[in-house]
Amino acid sequence: MKRVNEVSGFLPPKETACEVYLVNAERVARVESSMPSEEILQDVADTFKVLAHPSRIRIIRALAQEELCVCDLAQILGLSISATSHQLGALRKLRLVSFRTEGKLVYYRLRDAFVHALLEDGIRHVTQESAR
C-alpha cells in the first residue's frame, strides 16, 4: 500500500515510511484516548491561524512588556488606529487579549502568558535553526 504525504502530495522516501502496513492497536488506543475533542482541536487551529500574521505577533510581544492603548500600539506597529483595532479584534475574538477602558482610552493586555511563551519558543526555534 503506497502512502502519500498529505503535506507535500509526494510519495515519501523509503527511509521515512513503513514498507509494510502494520497497526499497533495498543499504541493507537493510547494515543486516541489522549486526543482532545474536535472542538478543542479546532480552537487550537484557530489560535494558530490568528497568530499567522506578523502584526499580531508584534502586538503580542508589545503587550507582553506592558499594557498599551490602541494609539500606542498603532505607533509601535506603524499602522493606522483602524488597522491596529482590526488586528486587536482578531486577537480579542480568540480571547488572547483583553481590554479595559479608562475614560476615552482603551488599554489592551495579554490575557495570559501562554501565547507569549509560545511565540518566544517559535522565535527561539527559528533563530536557532538559522544559526546552524
TASULTA-V178392 format. One record per residue. RES is the residue in one letter. SS is DSSP state (a for helix, b for strand, c for the rest). PHI is phi as a letter, one per 20 degrees, with the letter a starting at -180 (none if undefined). PSI is psi in whole degrees, 0 to 359 (* if undefined). Layout:
# TASULTA-V178392
{{RES SS PHI PSI} {RES SS PHI PSI}}
This chain:
# TASULTA-V178392
{{M c none 121} {K c e 142} {R c d 136} {V b e 133} {N c f 117} {E c f 331} {V c f 312} {S c e 339} {G c n 2} {F c d 157} {L b f 134} {P c f 152} {P c f 151} {K a g 320} {E a f 349} {T a d 2} {A c c 151} {C c f 145} {E c e 347} {V c c 156} {Y c e 110} {L c b 123} {V c d 129} {N c e 100} {A a g 323} {E a f 314} {R a f 315} {V a g 315} {A a f 318} {R a f 315} {V a f 315} {E a f 322} {S a f 340} {S a e 357} {M c f 136} {P c f 167} {S c f 162} {E a f 324} {E a f 315} {I a f 316} {L a f 321} {Q a f 319} {D a f 320} {V a f 315} {A a f 318} {D a f 323} {T a f 314} {F a f 324} {K a f 314} {V a f 333} {L c e 354} {A c e 37} {H c c 123} {P a g 322} {S a f 321} {R a f 324} {I a f 318} {R a f 321} {I a f 313} {I a f 318} {R a f 321} {A a f 314} {L a f 341} {A a f 336} {Q a e 318} {E c a 162} {E c f 136} {L b c 150} {C b e 166} {V a g 321} {C a f 317} {D a f 314} {L a f 319} {A a g 318} {Q a f 315} {I a f 318} {L a e 340} {G c m 30} {L c d 167} {S c f 163} {I a f 322} {S a f 314} {A a f 321} {T a f 316} {S a f 322} {H a f 314} {Q a f 319} {L a f 324} {G a f 319} {A a f 320} {L a f 323} {R a f 320} {K a g 324} {L c e 13} {R c m 36} {L c e 332} {V b c 157} {S b c 170} {F b b 163} {R b b 154} {T b d 145} {E b c 98} {G c m 238} {K c e 2} {L b e 147} {V b d 120} {Y b d 136} {Y b d 152} {R b b 161} {L b f 142} {R c f 321} {D c b 168} {A c e 351} {F a f 318} {V a f 324} {H a f 317} {A a f 319} {L a f 314} {L a f 321} {E a f 321} {D a f 319} {G a f 318} {I a f 316} {R a f 317} {H a f 312} {V a f 317} {T a f 326} {Q a f 321} {E a f 319} {S a f 340} {A a e 345} {R c e *}}
